[in-house]
């Protein structure tokens, strides 16, 4: 059995056990707020057949992918700069720390005033959620690289660019990808928060619509789709991580 499949078996088993427990508890409790798992899966199928799920998923994925791509570019650039320059830390460190500590939700009204009720607002919220954790993790990764490797590269007359790309970034890559995975999880949160607050489309708006009708099964169905998107997105980042860090150093 391939090693990748063997590693994934505990996760699959855990998910199956969780679904079975959910089904049993949902039927025994007979509570409106906790429908059985089978009812939730059935509702997902109905939403797909009715054509309500596809446009919501498409809109959410568009916001997520654009926002995350911008966050990766900004976060990696800023984090690398801060990791290589103490002046950059003094200049941008307080903003990164503030971005990590401040609840992004309180900034949403400012985006609404500037950009209005638009897709740009949703993308901006995703960027705010994800950029700072990527930048902070990248900075720590750069600062934690082996100084002996850099000194060896300098002794071999490597250029500044070669030291950065061939030594520093390669040594920091595993931790940088940890930040990218964290950034993806925060990007998904930003996607949903933005859509719930702005309510111009996507899974967040669909979730809000079910919640206002006290439709627990519909709410759980949308929540399940969001969790699936988050899981797939995380696995994709992890797969890229495996490819990059499998290269010879």
Secondary structure, 3 states (H helix, E strand, C coil): CCHHHHHHHHHHHHHHHHHHHHHHHHHHHCCCCCCCHHHHHHHHHHHHHCCHHHHHHHHHHHHHHHHHHHHHHHHHHHHHHHHHCHHHHHHHHHHHHHHHHCCHHHHHHHHHHHHCCCHHHHHHHHHHHHHHHHHHHHHHHHHCCCHHHHHHHHHCCCCHHHHHHHHHHHHHHHHHHHHHHHHHHHHHHHHHHHHHHHCCCHHHHHHHHHHHCCCHHHHHHHHHHHHHHHHHHHHHHHHHHHHHCCCCC
